[in-house]
Amino acid sequence: MSESPSSPPARPRNSVASEALDLLSSMRFAIALLTVICIASTIGTVVKQREPLSNYVNQFGPFWADVFGKFDLYTVYGAWWFLLILAFLVISTSLCIARNAPKIIHDLKNFKEHVREQSLQSFHHKALGHIAIGPEVALSQVSAYLANNGWKTRVQARERGVMVAARKGATNKIGYLAAHSSIVLICLGGLLDGDLLVRALMWAQNKTIYQGGGLISEVKPEHRLPTSNPSFRGNLMVPEGGRAATAILSMPNGVVLQDLPFDVELQKFIVEYYDTGMPKLFASEISIRDHETGAVTQALVKVNEPAFHRGIAIYQSSFEDGGSDLKLLAQPMGKAGAGGGGNSNKPFIIEGRVGGSTELKSEAQSLKLEFAGLRVINVENLGGSPSANGGTDVRKVDLVNSLQSHMGSGAKTRTDKELRNVGPSFSYRLRDASGQAREFNNYMAPVELDGQRVFLAGVRESASEAFRYLRIPADEKMSMDGWLQLRQALLDPAERERAAKRYAEAATPADKPQMTPQLQATARRALGLFAGAEGVKPGAEGSTAMPGGLPALSQFIESEVPEAERQRVSEVLLRILNGSLFELYKQSRQQAGLDAPASDAATQTFMTQSVLALSDSMFYPAPVLLQLDEFKQVQASVFQVTRAPGQKLVYLGAILLIIGVFAMLYIKERRLWLWLEAAPGQGEATRIRMALSSSRETPDTATEFAQLKQDILKDSV
């Protein structure tokens, strides 16, 4: 039997550890880690951090939102893998410094004066010459010249002559140490000021993340960090006239409360705006009351101008509503056949505070009204001139697309920009029993759009959508009472019947009195369809009946009229509807004790927008329309409070990084050797051989060497 080939010798047990150490301390490994951190930081910049999970679901979809969440992409800078990579980068860069620092220090001390004369001939920059002075005098002159020009020299006397080794720009190697040390310091500062210490403290003290709601004072101690916490970064919201002493630290799946050793009281909030509506300046006049001494300190906090107390910085972060008082006028928006008409739809008053809620009960359901916010200044782009024809002719409106085209942005224009403050607006949410909510945003004052003053009432299904606005025309008193009275009359069957009769009588030709009943029936049907009082058989299979408005008329025509006759019937039906609504408008004004409307362009514009607003209001997804009647604004300032022990390390690292980069880029190390010996057979003469090397070859190197050669060998013979 043949012998098996001998196996290779076993690897030494320490070889794996040695290779791992070499990998960790290698420059390519550090650069790879730095690249990964840069990519992760880019993701953290592109993807908004620490947003509610529902926002990510709306943006990415349920599947990818869950995938990204598993990789902690919504909290990149606090993710375990990001901190692990950062820690490895610190270790790798530290090992690089530890491995190369002795070599650099040794190189800084070494002038390489032991170079042989023959080796100088192999340099790219070299020269040979004779000067008519003795070696000792030549050495003295050369040494003085180099010293005067910033060269550090070392002289080695040999049997045949003297070797002068000089160097310049040694700080280039110091730049290497400074740049790498800066990376270590900045990463350490990031680790100290990140979530690492907070999580370690929570683990050591058995603290847990709080995932509930309610008042801060009701949160239990196991969710609070002590005032001795060495590192934290949280938000503190303080309303005007109020005070707070507990910061909120956002965590991936909840919050942790950080108790502060002082109270912050907001005396006054100051805000100034640009013409565009963007804040130009916001600042806070605060009082800081120390818990231990009771001393009160006054301070003014501006953006990038923080206040400091007991090692904690208080930055001006943003501002919010601090609980403004609102007085709202609720206008019922009942549909025909659902409580419309009569005295059941009278307006009523609702009072509340931003951040609070109340119950809103109707005949059909009970909703929770949440007061979301108040904006006193709204700058919108309202460019463009009024329409030349005083409005859009309803007869030319596309019935099918009318809802979409007239419930667009409140700032929608088609001409040049014209920024204008349109006054206060407030937002609120209506939440049903299942927890689903719609968000609303209504303006207090009418806004001029296309030459017509309109009240804007916005609605959207979720925060990811833009608001769609119902545009209600303002009457001659700059209120929406005229339109509301017209809508109330439209929902009343008796008023519709009267308007249809009056229209038929006015529109019937004198020579054809037999047309009156037919015109009255058509007007009655048009008003009933428009008010949503009469059902329509859906045209296409699977489609649903429209609740009213112009789409209901469109659906009626598509289901009841042959296709060849639809265009003509549509024009006739719209003409009858417009005339009937005008009669209805005159009736509503008469009942309100007002004069009959004038037959002019202003009335035509009002009626045109009224018809469109009435149509859109049939789709308004709320039982009431809320108007802002009065308000008392209360501002709140949002501060960022930080205790950052790593901040000084980051600043020091930044300074070292600047020094290191400038040293490596703009300083180059040069070494110069000069061999001086007595010139044989030439009496008092010295033979000089010189050579120059540079850490980075540039055109300036040749110029510098030429100047050295000219200055040192100027007396060459």
BALUM-504085 format. One line per 3 residues: number of its first residue (from 0); their letters; for each residue z, x, y of C-alpha. Coordinates in steps of 0.02 Angstrom, whole numbers, always signed. Layout:
REM residues N
NUM) a) Z X Y  ... .
This chain:
REM residues 717
0) mse) +0 +0 +0  -49 +69 +167  +82 +97 +298 .
3) sps) +86 -24 +442  +43 +50 +611  +193 +107 +705 .
6) spp) +250 -15 +839  +252 +41 +1021  +415 +112 +1081 .
9) arp) +538 -15 +1145  +541 -36 +1333  +699 +26 +1413 .
12) rns) +820 -113 +1443  +827 -82 +1629  +637 -84 +1652 .
15) vas) +627 -273 +1678  +764 -267 +1809  +678 -119 +1891 .
18) eal) +511 -210 +1897  +595 -366 +1967  +678 -259 +2100 .
21) dll) +512 -178 +2142  +431 -349 +2157  +570 -417 +2269 .
24) ssm) +564 -266 +2383  +375 -259 +2393  +285 -304 +2552 .
27) rfa) +160 -417 +2463  +300 -525 +2394  +380 -545 +2567 .
30) ial) +211 -589 +2644  +181 -718 +2506  +351 -799 +2542 .
33) ltv) +316 -797 +2728  +149 -882 +2697  +232 -1020 +2595 .
36) ici) +362 -1046 +2732  +224 -1059 +2862  +134 -1190 +2757 .
39) ast) +296 -1288 +2733  +332 -1278 +2920  +158 -1346 +2954 .
42) igt) +194 -1493 +2839  +359 -1520 +2929  +265 -1524 +3094 .
45) vvk) +127 -1642 +3038  +238 -1762 +2940  +373 -1840 +3047 .
48) qre) +542 -1790 +2979  +690 -1902 +2938  +599 -2066 +2970 .
51) pls) +646 -2227 +2877  +567 -2236 +2704  +472 -2395 +2750 .
54) nyv) +375 -2297 +2882  +313 -2175 +2750  +267 -2317 +2632 .
57) nqf) +162 -2397 +2770  +80 -2229 +2811  +46 -2157 +2638 .
60) gpf) +62 -2306 +2520  +197 -2333 +2387  +130 -2205 +2261 .
63) wad) +107 -2055 +2377  +262 -2098 +2477  +363 -2084 +2316 .
66) vfg) +275 -1921 +2266  +303 -1841 +2436  +484 -1899 +2433 .
69) kfd) +516 -1811 +2267  +461 -1648 +2348  +574 -1679 +2500 .
72) lyt) +426 -1673 +2619  +517 -1793 +2735  +660 -1668 +2755 .
75) vyg) +566 -1504 +2734  +685 -1394 +2832  +834 -1451 +2730 .
78) aww) +746 -1457 +2561  +824 -1352 +2424  +660 -1262 +2387 .
81) fll) +634 -1220 +2571  +809 -1147 +2585  +783 -1054 +2421 .
84) ila) +621 -977 +2484  +707 -932 +2647  +848 -848 +2551 .
87) flv) +723 -750 +2444  +631 -698 +2602  +795 -630 +2673 .
90) ist) +829 -536 +2511  +652 -469 +2497  +642 -411 +2677 .
93) slc) +816 -333 +2666  +764 -237 +2510  +606 -180 +2600 .
96) iar) +713 -114 +2742  +838 -34 +2623  +699 +51 +2525 .
99) nap) +600 +114 +2674  +737 +147 +2802  +792 +313 +2723 .
102) kii) +612 +373 +2720  +586 +321 +2901  +749 +402 +2957 .
105) hdl) +705 +561 +2862  +532 +559 +2938  +606 +539 +3113 .
108) knf) +708 +697 +3086  +567 +795 +3005  +448 +886 +3122 .
111) keh) +348 +956 +2975  +358 +1130 +3047  +329 +1205 +2874 .
114) vre) +143 +1164 +2879  +38 +1315 +2834  -85 +1388 +2957 .
117) qsl) -231 +1363 +2838  -190 +1176 +2827  -225 +1153 +3012 .
120) qsf) -409 +1185 +2980  -424 +1023 +2878  -374 +910 +3023 .
123) hhk) -505 +808 +3114  -440 +859 +3285  -425 +1050 +3285 .
126) alg) -458 +1197 +3401  -445 +1386 +3404  -431 +1500 +3555 .
129) hia) -360 +1659 +3629  -260 +1674 +3788  -231 +1838 +3883 .
132) igp) -40 +1838 +3873  +82 +1895 +3744  +148 +1782 +3605 .
135) eva) +322 +1769 +3681  +257 +1718 +3851  +130 +1600 +3770 .
138) lsq) +269 +1518 +3669  +372 +1493 +3826  +226 +1417 +3921 .
141) vsa) +175 +1303 +3777  +353 +1243 +3750  +376 +1205 +3934 .
144) yla) +210 +1113 +3944  +248 +1004 +3793  +423 +964 +3855 .
147) nng) +357 +914 +4025  +232 +795 +3942  +358 +705 +3833 .
150) wkt) +334 +801 +3672  +484 +845 +3564  +461 +1014 +3482 .
153) rvq) +533 +1122 +3346  +489 +1306 +3326  +484 +1402 +3164 .
156) are) +466 +1591 +3173  +371 +1671 +3031  +323 +1846 +2982 .
159) rgv) +150 +1842 +3062  +182 +1721 +3205  +264 +1562 +3265 .
162) mva) +231 +1380 +3213  +266 +1251 +3348  +281 +1073 +3280 .
165) ark) +283 +935 +3410  +288 +746 +3399  +270 +599 +3516 .
168) gat) +283 +408 +3494  +414 +412 +3356  +473 +239 +3409 .
171) nki) +321 +170 +3316  +422 +185 +3157  +574 +110 +3243 .
174) gyl) +459 -40 +3275  +438 -64 +3088  +627 -74 +3063 .
177) aah) +648 -186 +3215  +513 -309 +3161  +577 -324 +2983 .
180) ssi) +758 -335 +3039  +709 -476 +3157  +641 -577 +3011 .
183) vli) +806 -557 +2920  +908 -606 +3073  +800 -757 +3114 .
186) clg) +806 -820 +2935  +994 -794 +2926  +1013 -888 +3090 .
189) gll) +906 -1029 +3020  +1012 -1038 +2862  +1174 -1040 +2963 .
192) dgd) +1113 -1174 +3083  +1028 -1282 +2951  +1102 -1405 +2827 .
195) llv) +1163 -1267 +2712  +1336 -1247 +2788  +1355 -1435 +2811 .
198) ral) +1315 -1468 +2629  +1430 -1327 +2573  +1572 -1398 +2679 .
201) mwa) +1541 -1573 +2612  +1548 -1506 +2434  +1706 -1406 +2467 .
204) qnk) +1796 -1553 +2549  +1727 -1692 +2437  +1634 -1776 +2579 .
207) tiy) +1494 -1899 +2539  +1345 -1971 +2631  +1367 -2140 +2713 .
210) qgg) +1228 -2265 +2676  +1297 -2425 +2752  +1300 -2501 +2925 .
213) gli) +1427 -2567 +3047  +1538 -2488 +3179  +1571 -2301 +3182 .
216) sev) +1758 -2332 +3194  +1753 -2424 +3027  +1676 -2279 +2929 .
219) kpe) +1801 -2205 +2806  +1864 -2024 +2815  +1765 -1969 +2661 .
222) hrl) +1607 -1985 +2765  +1674 -1885 +2913  +1671 -1698 +2944 .
225) pts) +1817 -1614 +3033  +1808 -1541 +3207  +1823 -1366 +3131 .
228) nps) +1650 -1380 +3053  +1570 -1212 +3100  +1391 -1275 +3109 .
231) frg) +1312 -1444 +3144  +1175 -1530 +3242  +1191 -1717 +3276 .
234) nlm) +1154 -1857 +3399  +1277 -1943 +3513  +1230 -2103 +3604 .
237) vpe) +1338 -2153 +3753  +1306 -2308 +3860  +1340 -2309 +4046 .
240) ggr) +1526 -2333 +4073  +1562 -2299 +3890  +1624 -2148 +3794 .
243) aat) +1598 -2075 +3621  +1673 -1935 +3517  +1579 -1947 +3353 .
246) ail) +1406 -1875 +3322  +1288 -1938 +3188  +1211 -1809 +3071 .
249) smp) +1054 -1874 +2987  +1039 -1833 +2802  +895 -1870 +2681 .
252) ngv) +972 -2030 +2613  +1101 -2078 +2744  +1212 -2006 +2879 .
255) vlq) +1371 -1905 +2897  +1487 -1924 +3046  +1546 -1771 +3140 .
258) dlp) +1707 -1790 +3240  +1706 -1694 +3404  +1857 -1611 +3487 .
261) fdv) +1819 -1705 +3649  +1756 -1870 +3720  +1594 -1885 +3819 .
264) elq) +1592 -2023 +3951  +1428 -2068 +4037  +1463 -2097 +4221 .
267) kfi) +1283 -2122 +4277  +1111 -2107 +4202  +970 -2047 +4316 .
270) vey) +786 -2072 +4274  +628 -2046 +4375  +451 -2089 +4322 .
273) ydt) +274 -2025 +4350  +138 -2145 +4406  +84 -2155 +4223 .
276) gmp) +254 -2227 +4174  +308 -2069 +4083  +483 -2006 +4126 .
279) klf) +477 -1865 +4253  +663 -1829 +4253  +810 -1898 +4160 .
282) ase) +985 -1831 +4176  +1163 -1885 +4142  +1320 -1867 +4244 .
285) isi) +1457 -1852 +4114  +1644 -1823 +4100  +1709 -1718 +3955 .
288) rdh) +1890 -1752 +3906  +1967 -1624 +3790  +2073 -1700 +3650 .
291) etg) +2192 -1552 +3640  +2229 -1518 +3824  +2177 -1683 +3902 .
294) avt) +2080 -1590 +4036  +1929 -1680 +4108  +1772 -1582 +4154 .
297) qal) +1627 -1651 +4255  +1451 -1597 +4210  +1270 -1641 +4245 .
300) vkv) +1159 -1630 +4090  +971 -1616 +4110  +830 -1578 +3990 .
303) nep) +843 -1393 +3943  +1001 -1379 +4049  +1144 -1416 +3928 .
306) afh) +1330 -1422 +3957  +1449 -1320 +3849  +1625 -1357 +3794 .
309) rgi) +1727 -1265 +3662  +1574 -1183 +3588  +1477 -1346 +3573 .
312) aiy) +1317 -1372 +3671  +1276 -1545 +3740  +1088 -1567 +3766 .
315) qss) +999 -1713 +3850  +888 -1777 +3710  +823 -1948 +3762 .
318) fed) +883 -2116 +3826  +897 -2290 +3753  +953 -2463 +3801 .
321) ggs) +1141 -2468 +3802  +1161 -2654 +3773  +1077 -2742 +3919 .
324) dlk) +1122 -2925 +3946  +975 -3045 +3927  +952 -3225 +3978 .
327) lla) +803 -3304 +3891  +714 -3469 +3913  +657 -3536 +3745 .
330) qpm) +498 -3640 +3750  +473 -3739 +3588  +304 -3709 +3506 .
333) gka) +303 -3858 +3387  +138 -3912 +3309  +64 -4085 +3310 .
336) gag) +139 -4189 +3170  +289 -4071 +3160  +403 -4135 +3293 .
339) ggg) +276 -4120 +3432  +287 -4235 +3581  +435 -4332 +3644 .
342) nsn) +596 -4257 +3709  +632 -4149 +3556  +534 -4005 +3626 .
345) kpf) +633 -3973 +3784  +663 -3790 +3832  +837 -3718 +3813 .
348) iie) +932 -3560 +3864  +977 -3416 +3747  +1091 -3274 +3802 .
351) grv) +1114 -3112 +3709  +1133 -2924 +3719  +1012 -2789 +3663 .
354) ggs) +1069 -2731 +3493  +1149 -2899 +3453  +1085 -3054 +3364 .
357) tel) +1106 -3242 +3354  +1050 -3388 +3248  +895 -3486 +3298 .
360) kse) +887 -3652 +3208  +737 -3767 +3202  +696 -3923 +3102 .
363) aqs) +599 -3823 +2974  +704 -3665 +2953  +844 -3557 +3018 .
366) lkl) +798 -3386 +3086  +899 -3237 +3142  +854 -3183 +3319 .
369) efa) +881 -2995 +3344  +873 -2928 +3522  +781 -2764 +3500 .
372) glr) +753 -2689 +3673  +719 -2703 +3859  +592 -2603 +3959 .
375) vin) +606 -2621 +4147  +450 -2517 +4185  +284 -2545 +4095 .
378) ven) +134 -2449 +4161  -29 -2517 +4089  -212 -2477 +4116 .
381) lgg) -277 -2629 +4210  -441 -2557 +4275  -593 -2666 +4305 .
384) sps) -648 -2797 +4428  -632 -2984 +4406  -768 -3072 +4313 .
387) ang) -908 -3127 +4425  -919 -3299 +4350  -733 -3334 +4366 .
390) gtd) -701 -3328 +4179  -784 -3353 +4013  -875 -3513 +3977 .
393) vrk) -789 -3593 +3827  -956 -3665 +3771  -1016 -3488 +3737 .
396) vdl) -864 -3437 +3635  -890 -3392 +3452  -775 -3517 +3367 .
399) vns) -747 -3411 +3212  -703 -3248 +3303  -616 -3321 +3454 .
402) lqs) -439 -3291 +3389  -470 -3107 +3353  -558 -3071 +3517 .
405) hmg) -427 -3154 +3627  -267 -3091 +3543  -300 -2906 +3573 .
408) sga) -205 -2775 +3670  -123 -2829 +3831  -196 -2675 +3916 .
411) ktr) -372 -2695 +3848  -505 -2653 +3976  -687 -2606 +3976 .
414) tdk) -699 -2508 +4139  -614 -2366 +4232  -428 -2336 +4220 .
417) elr) -309 -2415 +4344  -128 -2380 +4302  -7 -2511 +4366 .
420) nvg) +173 -2559 +4335  +167 -2736 +4265  +355 -2762 +4267 .
423) psf) +490 -2787 +4135  +463 -2834 +3954  +581 -2865 +3811 .
426) syr) +563 -2857 +3623  +648 -2954 +3485  +633 -2990 +3299 .
429) lrd) +639 -3154 +3205  +704 -3129 +3028  +693 -3265 +2896 .
432) asg) +811 -3301 +2752  +720 -3179 +2637  +747 -3035 +2760 .
435) qar) +567 -3024 +2819  +548 -3000 +3005  +412 -3010 +3137 .
438) efn) +425 -2913 +3299  +385 -2990 +3468  +358 -2912 +3639 .
441) nym) +346 -3025 +3792  +317 -2981 +3975  +424 -3061 +4109 .
444) apv) +294 -3072 +4248  +110 -3121 +4239  -16 -2979 +4224 .
447) eld) -186 -2982 +4306  -324 -2961 +4176  -507 -2988 +4219 .
450) gqr) -460 -3076 +4381  -341 -3198 +4296  -151 -3193 +4299 .
453) vfl) -85 -3214 +4123  +82 -3203 +4034  +76 -3088 +3883 .
456) agv) +169 -3134 +3724  +143 -3004 +3587  +176 -3011 +3401 .
459) res) +154 -2894 +3254  +199 -2902 +3071  +264 -2723 +3054 .
462) ase) +301 -2569 +3159  +142 -2485 +3095  +32 -2616 +3179 .
465) afr) -17 -2639 +3361  +42 -2792 +3455  -79 -2940 +3468 .
468) ylr) -53 -3035 +3629  -61 -3219 +3667  -125 -3233 +3847 .
471) ipa) -52 -3384 +3936  -129 -3421 +4108  -16 -3431 +4259 .
474) dek) -28 -3585 +4370  -32 -3588 +4560  +157 -3559 +4561 .
477) msm) +138 -3401 +4452  +228 -3485 +4308  +172 -3544 +4137 .
480) dgw) +235 -3722 +4170  +59 -3789 +4198  -2 -3725 +4029 .
483) lql) +157 -3780 +3940  +140 -3957 +4011  -42 -3960 +3954 .
486) rqa) +9 -3903 +3780  +147 -4033 +3772  +22 -4169 +3818 .
489) lld) -99 -4103 +3686  +33 -4124 +3550  +71 -4304 +3603 .
492) pae) -43 -4431 +3512  -26 -4560 +3651  -79 -4434 +3784 .
495) rer) -227 -4379 +3678  -282 -4559 +3661  -270 -4588 +3849 .
498) aak) -367 -4427 +3886  -503 -4473 +3761  -522 -4645 +3839 .
501) rya) -529 -4578 +4017  -656 -4447 +3968  -765 -4575 +3879 .
504) eaa) -761 -4690 +4028  -806 -4550 +4149  -942 -4475 +4038 .
507) tpa) -1030 -4638 +3988  -1191 -4666 +4085  -1189 -4823 +4191 .
510) dkp) -1342 -4891 +4102  -1271 -4861 +3927  -1096 -4939 +3919 .
513) qmt) -1112 -4957 +3729  -1085 -4767 +3711  -905 -4777 +3771 .
516) pql) -824 -4816 +3601  -925 -4679 +3515  -881 -4549 +3649 .
519) qat) -699 -4601 +3642  -694 -4582 +3452  -777 -4411 +3462 .
522) arr) -658 -4353 +3598  -511 -4419 +3498  -571 -4324 +3345 .
525) alg) -602 -4164 +3443  -430 -4169 +3522  -348 -4209 +3355 .
528) lfa) -434 -4064 +3268  -394 -3946 +3412  -210 -3999 +3411 .
531) gae) -197 -3981 +3222  -155 -4165 +3202  -303 -4199 +3087 .
534) gvk) -337 -4104 +2929  -504 -4025 +2888  -580 -4005 +2718 .
537) pga) -601 -3818 +2689  -782 -3763 +2687  -784 -3622 +2560 .
540) egs) -694 -3621 +2394  -525 -3537 +2406  -515 -3553 +2597 .
543) tam) -369 -3638 +2681  -368 -3771 +2816  -347 -3707 +2992 .
546) pgg) -190 -3766 +3084  -289 -3809 +3241  -376 -3729 +3387 .
549) lpa) -557 -3675 +3397  -558 -3613 +3216  -516 -3791 +3158 .
552) lsq) -668 -3857 +3252  -773 -3719 +3177  -712 -3763 +3003 .
555) fie) -748 -3947 +3033  -928 -3909 +3086  -957 -3794 +2935 .
558) sev) -892 -3925 +2813  -964 -4085 +2890  -1124 -4038 +2982 .
561) pea) -1286 -3978 +2903  -1326 -3798 +2943  -1481 -3839 +3044 .
564) erq) -1379 -3951 +3161  -1224 -3841 +3182  -1277 -3752 +3342 .
567) rvs) -1318 -3914 +3434  -1165 -4007 +3370  -1054 -3857 +3415 .
570) evl) -1112 -3860 +3597  -1089 -4048 +3611  -917 -4045 +3530 .
573) lri) -857 -3905 +3643  -920 -3996 +3797  -825 -4152 +3746 .
576) lng) -669 -4049 +3706  -674 -3963 +3876  -692 -4128 +3968 .
579) slf) -554 -4210 +3867  -435 -4064 +3896  -470 -4072 +4082 .
582) ely) -423 -4256 +4081  -268 -4210 +3983  -226 -4078 +4114 .
585) kqs) -242 -4204 +4254  -126 -4322 +4160  +5 -4186 +4135 .
588) rqq) +3 -4142 +4320  +17 -4325 +4367  +169 -4345 +4256 .
591) agl) +246 -4190 +4334  +223 -4265 +4508  +88 -4139 +4560 .
594) dap) -77 -4166 +4647  -235 -4183 +4547  -318 -4013 +4515 .
597) asd) -462 -3965 +4628  -634 -3947 +4553  -658 -3765 +4603 .
600) aat) -680 -3593 +4524  -492 -3563 +4512  -466 -3722 +4412 .
603) qtf) -615 -3679 +4300  -542 -3506 +4267  -372 -3581 +4229 .
606) mtq) -446 -3709 +4109  -553 -3579 +4021  -403 -3468 +3985 .
609) svl) -296 -3620 +3944  -416 -3677 +3809  -415 -3503 +3730 .
612) als) -226 -3489 +3743  -202 -3663 +3668  -314 -3615 +3524 .
615) dsm) -221 -3452 +3494  -51 -3537 +3510  -88 -3639 +3354 .
618) fyp) -71 -3475 +3258  +85 -3414 +3349  +206 -3373 +3206 .
621) apv) +367 -3431 +3287  +446 -3599 +3326  +487 -3546 +3505 .
624) llq) +413 -3438 +3640  +548 -3337 +3728  +533 -3297 +3914 .
627) lde) +641 -3168 +4001  +729 -3262 +4139  +864 -3140 +4196 .
630) fkq) +931 -2972 +4138  +1064 -2844 +4179  +1007 -2672 +4124 .
633) vqa) +1129 -2553 +4041  +1062 -2378 +4006  +1122 -2265 +3867 .
636) svf) +1099 -2077 +3855  +1063 -1993 +3689  +1136 -1818 +3678 .
639) qvt) +1109 -1687 +3546  +1272 -1596 +3513  +1261 -1431 +3420 .
642) rap) +1373 -1293 +3361  +1254 -1155 +3314  +1333 -991 +3256 .
645) gqk) +1162 -928 +3204  +1091 -951 +3379  +1141 -777 +3435 .
648) lvy) +1066 -703 +3278  +903 -794 +3315  +903 -731 +3495 .
651) lga) +938 -553 +3437  +803 -570 +3306  +679 -631 +3436 .
654) ill) +717 -481 +3547  +697 -362 +3400  +535 -447 +3351 .
657) iig) +463 -423 +3525  +518 -241 +3527  +452 -211 +3352 .
660) vfa) +282 -292 +3381  +256 -199 +3544  +312 -35 +3465 .
663) mly) +193 -54 +3317  +45 -116 +3419  +55 -16 +3578 .
666) ike) +143 +145 +3526  +61 +267 +3406  +144 +418 +3332 .
669) rrl) +58 +584 +3364  +100 +753 +3286  +40 +917 +3358 .
672) wlw) +46 +1088 +3276  +14 +1254 +3364  +8 +1421 +3273 .
675) lea) +36 +1567 +3389  +9 +1747 +3334  -37 +1910 +3416 .
678) apg) -225 +1928 +3428  -274 +2083 +3326  -364 +2219 +3426 .
681) qge) -350 +2128 +3594  -194 +2204 +3669  -80 +2080 +3758 .
684) atr) -169 +1924 +3693  -116 +1776 +3587  -219 +1685 +3458 .
687) irm) -182 +1497 +3457  -237 +1375 +3322  -195 +1193 +3358 .
690) als) -216 +1026 +3268  -172 +844 +3307  -142 +694 +3194 .
693) ssr) -110 +513 +3242  -39 +364 +3148  -182 +258 +3215 .
696) etp) -350 +332 +3259  -422 +268 +3423  -546 +336 +3551 .
699) dta) -396 +384 +3658  -341 +508 +3525  -495 +618 +3549 .
702) tef) -474 +607 +3738  -291 +657 +3726  -330 +805 +3612 .
705) aql) -467 +864 +3728  -343 +862 +3872  -215 +958 +3768 .
708) kqd) -343 +1087 +3719  -398 +1109 +3899  -219 +1127 +3964 .
711) ilk) -155 +1243 +3828  -311 +1350 +3806  -361 +1351 +3990 .
714) dsv) -344 +1542 +3996  -441 +1563 +3836  -543 +1723 +3826 .
